[in-house]
Amino acid sequence: MAAGLLCYRPGLPARLYYRLRRHTGRKDERRSLGESDCIHLLDGAHRLLKVPLIVVWDRLNTHVSKAMQAFVAEREWLTVVLLPGYAPELNPVEGMWAHIKRSLANLAARTLSNLETLLRRRLKALQYRHAILDGFLAGTGLAERALRTRRDVRRQGRGGGWGSSR
């Protein structure tokens, strides 16, 4: 399993953070990433970026669970915005995973370890391809909407905008 976090800030290169977990098939082993894995990913991004985070999430069970709500409530630097029910076209991370899957499509990994190594290499290489990371957000139309909203707020004299935090 894998989780990806794309970070965007006006005027700075996009950033990609990710977390992988191998399912070994052991009994009672979780097959997916859980709340603590997501929080560790967010905590790590926050430590590196040193700014408040606004996270836009789909409605994956892990993202909306009571445990996750408690984790989020403990972090004043974290704001969560949920996407509508099923809207992969609004989620830049979905575009990123589609890109990664296409890059792995014609490769044959002999073992799970080989596949994991290939995936890590692709994700690591993608971390330095800022234009492609920007394209994932542009593909959703959210950046354009946010800029339009920001201009509308400024015209109305309310201030605020991207730099505002809690």
N, C-alpha and C positions, 0 to 999 in steps of 0.2 A: 504494500500500500504506500501511497505517497500523498503528501499535502504540499501545496505550493502557495506562496504569498508574494504577490506582485505589489511593489510599493512605488507610488508616484508622488512627486512633489514638484510643483512648477519651478522651472529653471534648473532642475537637477536631473541627472540621468536616472532612469527607472532602475529599480533594484529587484532582484529575484532571490527569495529565500525558500528553502524546501526542507522537507523532512521525509525520510524513507523508513519503512518498517517491513522487514521480510516476515512473511507468514510461513512457518516451518511445518505446519500441520499437526503440531502437538495438541493433545486434548486440552481443553479449557483455555487455549491460547486465543486471544482476540485476533480476528482476521482483518480488522481495519484499525485506523488510527483513532484514538479516543480523545476525550476532552483534555486530558493532561498533555497529550502529544501536541494538540493545537495550541494550548497555552504556552508550552515550552517554545514552540515556533514563534509565537507572538512576543513572548518575553525576550527571546534572542534578538528579534528584529528591533524591538524597542531599545535594547541595550546598545545595539550597533548604530541605530539612527538617532537616538537621543532626542526624539520629538514625540508628541502625542500621536496616536494612531487612530485613524478612522477606518474601520474594517467593513467592507461590503461583502456580505456572505449570502450564499444560497441557503436554502432551508434544510440542509442536511441535518439528520437527527442529532448528530454530535454538536452542531452549531446552535441548536435551539433547546438543548436539554437543560434541565434544572441545574445540573452540576456546572454546565458552561455559563449559565446566567450568574451563578454564584462566583465563578472565577472572574468574569467580566466585572461584576460589581466591586470586587476587591481592587481593581486597577483603575484609578482615576484618570490615567493617561489613555485609556482605551474606550472608544465609542464604537458601537456595532450598529450597522444599518443592514437590514435584511432585504434581499431582493424579493420580487413577487414569486409566488409558488413555483412555477417551472419557467425559468427565463435564462437558459444557458447563453442566449445571445447577448445578455447584459453582463455576463461574467467574464472578465478578461482572462481569468485562470483557465476557463474552459478552452479558450483559444490557444493558450499555451500548451495544455495537455494534448490538444489535437495536433499541434505542431510537432511536439515530441513524438507522438505515436506515428505520425507520417515519417519522421526521420528514422524510426526503428522498423518500419514496415517490411523492408526487404532484407533484413538481417536475420540470421539464424543463430540463436544463442543455444549452445549445447547444454548448459546447465543454468540453474537459477542464479548462481553466482555470476556467470557470464552476462546474463541479462541485467542483473543489478549493476554490474560494472559499466555496461553500455549506457544504462539509464543515468547513472551518476556522471559519466563523461558528457553526455548530451546536456544535462542540466547545468553542469559547471561551465560548459562552453556558452550556453545561452545566457548565463549571468553577465557575460561581457558583450553581448549583442544588444545594446541599449535601444537601437532603432527598432529592432524586432519586438522588444518588450513594450516599447511605446505603441507599436502597431496593434498589440493585443488590446490595449485600452481604446485606441482609435476605432478598432473594429466594432466596439460595443456602442459607440456614439455617446458614451457617458461623458467623455472629456469635453466634447462640444456642448453638451447640455449644461455641464458644470460651469463652463466659461460663459455661456449665455446667461445663466442664473446669476453669476457673479456680476456681469455687466448690468443686469436689471436691478440688482440690489444697490449697486453704486449709483445708478441713475436716480434711484428713489431716495438717495442720501442716507441709507441705513448703515453704511460701513460694513463690517464683518468680512466675509469672504474666506478664502482658503487659509489664511494665516490665523484665523480665530481658533482658539482651543478652549477646552473647559477650564 
